[in-house]
Amino acid sequence: MEVKAHLRSIRISPRKVRLVTDLIRNKKVGEAIVILNNINKKSSLPVQKLVKSAVANAVNNNGLDADKLFIKEIFVNEGPTLKRFRPRAHGRAYEILKRTSHVAITVSDGQK
């Protein structure tokens, strides 16, 4: 059975979050949490919370065994971009794009 969880509008660019999510794809949940604990990246904490949320959804809502779960699918999409401006020489403005991410995870126990 598959269980999903989502993390929306996290204030880290998708490119940086993908570095972390690529490390835990297709791993067992316990192994993924250990990897996330030992990564020195800003996005590892929100992704770790998302993994724990998906496991809690599977255990509490569907009665699955947490030890048998693995990360079947995890992907990062681009969220809304915050646009900010900085003054520049000769009255010009320089645009700063503050990117956000949407992360979706699917955990499974391997059975239908």
N, C-alpha and C positions, 0 to 999 in steps of 0.2 A: 504494500500500500504506500502511496506517495502523499507527503504532507508538504505544504508550501508556507513560506513566510516572506514578507517584503520589508524593505527598508527604503524609505522615500526621502528625497531631498537632503541627503547628507552633504555637508559643505566641504567635500573633498572632490577633486576632479576625477572623472571616470578612469583616466589613464593611470592614476596612482592607485586607485582601488583595485583595478584589474591585476596589478602586480601581486597583490595579496590573495585575491580570489583564485588566481591560476595555481597557486601553491597547494590549495586544499581541495581542488576539484577531484572527484572520484576517490576520496579518502574516507575511512571510517570516522565517525563523529569524534570519538575520543582522541584519535590521532590528529584530527584537524584542530581541536582545541589546544592540544599541546604545541602544535606548530604556531598557532596564533599567539600563544603566550610568549613565545620566544622570538617573535619578529619585532624588529625595531622600526616599525612603520606606524604612522598616525592612524591609518585606516584599519589596523588590526583589531583595535578595541570594538568599534562598531560592528565589524564583521563577526567577531566572536560573540557579541550579544545577539546578533541575528541567528547564528548557528544554535545557540542555546535556546532562543525563542522557538525555532523550528522543532527542536528536540522536545521542548515542553509541550508544544502543540500536538506532536505525535503521541507522547505518553499520556497526556491528560485528556485529549479529545478523542483519540482513536485507540487507546490502550495498547500501543506498540511497545516492544522492549527496546530500551535506549541503547543497549549493548550491541544490538544487531543493525542499527541504523548506519547508513553511509550517505555521503553527499552525492546525490545522483546528478544534480544540475545546479550550477550557480553562475549567474551572469550579471553584468553591470551595464546599465543604459545611462545615457545622458539625461539629466534633469534640467529644470529651468536655469538659465544663466542670469546672474545678477550683473548689471552693467553699471560701472562706476567711471568717473572721469577725473583726470588729474590735469591741472594747468601746465601748459608748456610755453615755450618762448613765442613771442610775437602774437600773443592772444589766442593761440591754438589750444585745443584740448586733446588729451591722449586718453583713449578708452581702455579701461581695465575690465577684463571679463572674469568674473568669479564663478567658476563652474560648480555645478552640483551633480550628484549621482543618484540613481535608483538601483538598488541591489535586490535581486530575487533569488531565492534558494528553494530547492526541492530536495527533501530527504526521503529515503526509501529503505524498506527492509528487504527488498529483493523479491517479494511476493506480490501477486496481483490481487 
